[in-house]
Amino acid sequence: MNNFQTDTNKLKKWNWAAFYLTPIWSIAHKLPVYTVLCFIPFVNFIVYIYLGVYGNRLAYPKSAYDTVDDFMEVQKYWNLWALRFIYITFILLILYIIFDFID
């Protein structure tokens, strides 16, 4: 019982991929309801935050991974790519602001 509690506690981490790459992440993790909800204005912000917090716990039962550790290892790569996209978005936003002021 203690091992199960420890494993489920590992799923209680923020998921950047579920937050920032919601449509792609939710399709890949067999959560189509959230894919649809992320395109509804005003509801999408709630969905993004909800999946950021609870995404791991929602996706793990539908995954093909045998252990939580295997699932979380794959989520590390998802999160890495999401953070890369966040950095790229931030840099492009800064460049847009800089060059918009030049004109």
N, C-alpha and C positions, 0 to 999 in steps of 0.2 A: 504493500500500500504506500509506503514511504517513497519508493522509486517512482510510482505513478504520479504522486504529488510533485516530486522534484521535476519530472519530465514536463508536466503541465505548467509548472512555473516558468520553464524555459520559453514557453509560447507567449508569455506575458511581456513581450518586448515590442517597442514601437517598430512598425514596419514602414520604412520610407518608400518602398516600391508600391505597397498597397495605397499609400497616401498620394504619391506623385504620379504613378503610372497606373492609375486605377483601371481604366478600360482594358489595357493589355494584361495587367496582373490578374484581374478578376476573371477574365476569359481563360487564361492559362491555368487558373486554380479552380475552375468549374464553379464559379459563383456568378451566373449570368444575371441574376436579379440586380446585383450591385452594378453590373455593367450598364444596364438600362437606367438605373437610378442616377448614375453619375452624369447623365446627359439632361436631366431635368433641372432647370434653373432653381436656385436657392436650396433645393434638396441636395444638390451635388456637394455643397460645402460640408453638410452634415455627413454624407456618405464618405467623403475623403477622410475626415477626422475619425469617423467610426472604424473604417478599415485600417487606418493607421494604428489605432489602439487595439482592435479586436481581430485584425486580418489573419494573423497567425493561427489564432484559435478557431477561426471559421474555416480556414483552408486546410489545416492539417487532417481533419477527419476525412476529407474528400481526396486526399493525396494518396499516391501509390507508395509512399515511403514507409518502411517498417518501423523506424524509430523517430522520435522527436529530434534527436541529434542529426540524423540524415536530412530531415526536413529543414532544420534551422541552418545547416550548412549550405543548402541550396538558396535559402533566403538571404544569406550573406551576399551572394552574387547578385541577386535581385536588388538588394539594398545598395550595393556598390554601383550598379548601373543607374539606379534612381538618383543617387547623390551626384553622379557625373552629370546627369541631365539637369539637375538643379543648379550645379555650378555653371554649366554652359548657358542656361537660361539667365542666370544672374549676370554673367559677363556680357551677354548680348544686350541685356537691359541697360547695363552701365554704358556700353558703347552707343546704344541708341540715344540715351540721354546726352552723352557728350557730343555726338555728332548732330543731334537735333538743335542744340544750343549754338553750334557753329553756324548753321544756316541762318 
